[in-house]
Each structure stands twice: as C-alpha cells, then as structure tokens.
Amino acid sequence: MFHAAEGWTKRSPLRAVDAPSQQPHRGFIVEKIIAAIGRMNGMLGWLSGFCIASASFLIITEIFGRAFFGQSLQITDEYTGYLMAVSSFLGLGYVEKVQGHIRMDLITLLRSRFPRVIASFRVLAYGLAIAFAGYLTFVGWKLFYQSYVYGSKSMQISETPLVIPQIFIPLGAAALFLQYCCNLYKFCSGRTEQ
C-alpha cells in the first residue's frame, strides 16, 4: 500500500498494478545521459581553463628566463599554440552547455506572433549545428589518424608527435556534438527556450 507520508509500506499482491515499475523509464535514462554529458563538458571546461593557465605559465617562464638568465625554453611558442588549440576544442561543449556561443536572434521580435515558426527555425539550427559538429569530429579523427599512421612530428626543435595535440580536435568536436544533441532534446521536450 502506498501512503503519501510513508511511501510503499508493504508488498502488495497486486504489485504490478499499484507499485511503480522496477525498471527505470526511458526518460530517466535519457536524463542520466544528459547529466553525464553535462558533467563531462563541465570537466572539459575546467581542463580548457587549465590549458590557458598553463600557456600563461609558459609565457611568463619564457619572459623571466630570457630577462634574468638569458635563456629560452625553445618550446614556448609551439606549446603555447598547442595549448590554445586544445583549450579551444575542449571548451566547445562547455560553452554550448552554458549557452555561451554567439547566436544571431534577429527574429526574436516575431517569437510572440509566430512561435511555431521560430521553434522550427531553432530545431533546424540545432540540426545544422549537429551536422557540423559531426563533420568536424569526422575530419578531426581523420587528421589524428593520418598523423598516427605516418608518425608525423612537429618541425620545431621539440619534434612533438602531432597525435598528442591533434587527438583533442575530435574529442572536443564530439563533446560539442553530444552537447548539441542534449540541447536539442531539451528544447524539443520543452525544458528550455534556447
């Protein structure tokens, strides 16, 4: 029996009728997936910030090394470039999660008069964004894989294997793809207007 204050108090012979199902419903699973993708993009956002801080640290170290010791790290330009590229790609999904990407809402004045048309445009925009992020993931993976197969290395003094910075291109694009899918689901289910 179910009592509002106590919950389910005893096992009923009509359990299938008066008790909730033991299997989680599909919406619950989707919500868990969306939450996991959100947490992943949150962590990638922090990692993106760490990359920017690391690039700043490299630059400051280079400045002090040259000013006080007359020495250069020799890798500052190269690694700062890698860190900025990694930061950009890892931050894509996080920025979409917090609705930070630039949106051109030129037709928001029409929202009250034509809400279904505006909603259709938003679904179309999400569809195009998902297609773009999927394509970017595919192309980024091809670039990474070619560098892996051919053993490509940087032309700089460090000769860094290019697979190290390039793996973050498909990873970041895939995170963006997943976040766009989550946002489309939330929009279509009426949980958000963006």
C-alpha positions as CSV (number, residue, x, y, z in Angstrom):
1,M,0.0,0.0,0.0
2,F,1.1,3.5,-0.7
3,H,0.8,6.2,2.0
4,A,1.9,9.6,1.0
5,A,3.9,10.2,4.2
6,E,5.5,6.7,4.4
7,G,5.8,5.6,0.8
8,W,5.3,1.9,0.0
9,T,4.7,0.2,3.3
10,K,4.3,-3.5,2.4
11,R,4.5,-5.7,-0.6
12,S,1.1,-5.9,-2.3
13,P,-0.1,-9.0,-4.3
14,L,-1.1,-6.5,-7.0
15,R,2.4,-5.1,-7.2
16,A,2.3,-4.7,-11.0
17,V,-0.8,-2.5,-10.6
18,D,-0.2,-0.4,-7.6
19,A,3.6,-0.2,-7.4
20,P,5.9,1.7,-9.7
21,S,7.8,-0.4,-12.3
22,Q,11.2,-1.7,-11.2
23,Q,12.7,-0.8,-14.5
24,P,13.7,2.8,-15.0
25,H,11.6,4.5,-17.6
26,R,13.3,5.8,-20.8
27,G,13.1,9.5,-19.7
28,F,15.0,8.7,-16.6
29,I,17.8,7.1,-18.6
30,V,17.9,10.0,-21.0
31,E,18.1,12.4,-18.1
32,K,21.0,10.4,-16.7
33,I,22.8,10.5,-20.0
34,I,22.2,14.3,-20.4
35,A,23.5,14.8,-16.8
36,A,26.6,12.7,-17.6
37,I,27.3,14.7,-20.8
38,G,26.9,17.9,-18.9
39,R,29.3,16.8,-16.2
40,M,31.8,15.7,-18.9
41,N,31.6,19.1,-20.6
42,G,32.0,20.8,-17.2
43,M,35.2,18.9,-16.6
44,L,36.4,19.6,-20.1
45,G,35.7,23.3,-19.5
46,W,37.9,23.2,-16.4
47,L,40.6,21.4,-18.4
48,S,40.3,24.1,-21.1
49,G,40.9,26.7,-18.4
50,F,43.9,24.7,-17.1
51,C,45.3,24.8,-20.7
52,I,45.0,28.5,-20.8
53,A,46.7,28.9,-17.4
54,S,49.5,26.5,-18.5
55,A,50.1,28.6,-21.6
56,S,50.2,31.7,-19.5
57,F,52.7,30.0,-17.2
58,L,54.9,29.0,-20.1
59,I,54.9,32.6,-21.5
60,I,55.8,34.0,-18.0
61,T,58.5,31.5,-17.6
62,E,59.9,32.3,-21.0
63,I,59.9,36.0,-20.2
64,F,61.7,35.5,-16.8
65,G,64.1,33.0,-18.4
66,R,65.2,35.5,-21.0
67,A,65.2,38.5,-18.8
68,F,67.1,37.1,-15.8
69,F,69.1,34.1,-17.2
70,G,69.4,35.0,-20.9
71,Q,68.0,31.5,-21.8
72,S,64.9,30.4,-23.7
73,L,62.8,27.4,-23.2
74,Q,62.8,26.9,-27.0
75,I,59.3,25.4,-26.9
76,T,57.2,28.3,-25.6
77,D,55.7,29.3,-29.0
78,E,55.0,25.8,-30.1
79,Y,53.5,24.5,-26.9
80,T,51.5,27.7,-26.2
81,G,50.0,27.2,-29.7
82,Y,49.1,23.6,-28.9
83,L,47.6,24.6,-25.5
84,M,45.5,27.3,-27.0
85,A,44.2,24.9,-29.7
86,V,43.5,22.2,-27.1
87,S,41.8,24.8,-24.9
88,S,39.6,25.9,-27.8
89,F,38.4,22.5,-28.7
90,L,37.9,21.2,-25.2
91,G,35.9,24.3,-24.3
92,L,33.4,24.0,-27.2
93,G,31.0,21.7,-25.5
94,Y,31.2,23.6,-22.2
95,V,30.4,26.9,-23.9
96,E,27.4,25.4,-25.6
97,K,26.3,23.9,-22.3
98,V,26.2,27.3,-20.7
99,Q,24.7,28.9,-23.9
100,G,27.8,31.0,-24.4
101,H,28.1,30.7,-28.2
102,I,27.1,33.7,-30.2
103,R,23.5,33.4,-31.5
104,M,22.0,35.7,-34.1
105,D,18.5,36.2,-32.9
106,L,17.3,38.6,-35.5
107,I,13.8,37.3,-35.4
108,T,13.1,37.3,-31.7
109,L,10.5,40.1,-32.2
110,L,8.4,37.5,-34.1
111,R,8.5,35.0,-31.3
112,S,5.2,36.1,-29.8
113,R,3.5,36.2,-33.1
114,F,4.9,33.1,-34.8
115,P,6.1,30.8,-32.0
116,R,5.9,27.6,-34.1
117,V,7.9,29.1,-36.9
118,I,10.6,30.3,-34.5
119,A,10.7,26.9,-32.9
120,S,11.1,25.2,-36.3
121,F,14.0,27.5,-37.0
122,R,15.6,26.6,-33.7
123,V,15.2,22.9,-34.5
124,L,16.7,23.5,-37.9
125,A,19.6,25.4,-36.4
126,Y,20.3,22.7,-33.9
127,G,20.1,20.1,-36.7
128,L,22.7,22.1,-38.8
129,A,24.9,22.5,-35.7
130,I,24.8,18.8,-35.0
131,A,25.7,18.0,-38.6
132,F,28.6,20.5,-38.5
133,A,29.9,19.1,-35.2
134,G,29.6,15.6,-36.5
135,Y,31.5,16.5,-39.6
136,L,34.2,18.3,-37.6
137,T,34.5,15.2,-35.4
138,F,35.0,13.0,-38.5
139,V,37.5,15.3,-40.1
140,G,39.4,15.8,-36.8
141,W,39.6,12.0,-36.4
142,K,40.9,11.6,-40.0
143,L,43.6,14.2,-39.3
144,F,44.6,12.5,-36.0
145,Y,44.6,9.1,-37.6
146,Q,46.8,10.2,-40.5
147,S,49.3,11.7,-38.1
148,Y,49.2,8.4,-36.1
149,V,49.8,6.2,-39.2
150,Y,52.6,8.3,-40.7
151,G,54.2,9.2,-37.3
152,S,54.0,12.9,-38.0
153,K,56.1,15.1,-35.8
154,S,56.5,18.8,-35.3
155,M,59.1,20.6,-37.4
156,Q,60.1,22.5,-34.3
157,I,63.1,21.7,-32.1
158,S,60.9,19.5,-29.8
159,E,59.7,17.2,-32.6
160,T,56.5,16.6,-30.7
161,P,54.4,13.8,-32.1
162,L,51.4,15.6,-33.6
163,V,48.9,13.0,-32.4
164,I,49.2,14.5,-28.9
165,P,47.6,17.8,-29.7
166,Q,45.5,16.5,-32.6
167,I,43.6,14.0,-30.5
168,F,41.8,16.9,-28.8
169,I,40.3,18.0,-32.1
170,P,37.9,15.0,-32.5
171,L,37.4,14.8,-28.7
172,G,36.3,18.4,-28.4
173,A,34.2,18.2,-31.5
174,A,32.5,15.1,-30.2
175,A,31.8,16.8,-26.9
176,L,30.2,19.7,-28.8
177,F,28.2,17.2,-30.9
178,L,26.8,15.5,-27.8
179,Q,26.0,18.8,-26.1
180,Y,24.1,20.0,-29.2
181,C,22.1,16.7,-29.1
182,C,21.3,17.2,-25.4
183,N,20.3,20.8,-26.1
184,L,18.0,19.8,-29.0
185,Y,16.4,17.1,-26.8
186,K,15.8,19.7,-24.0
187,F,14.4,22.2,-26.5
188,C,12.1,19.7,-28.1
189,S,10.9,18.4,-24.7
190,G,10.0,22.0,-23.7
191,R,12.6,22.4,-20.9
192,T,14.4,25.3,-22.5
193,E,13.7,28.1,-24.9
194,Q,17.2,28.3,-26.3
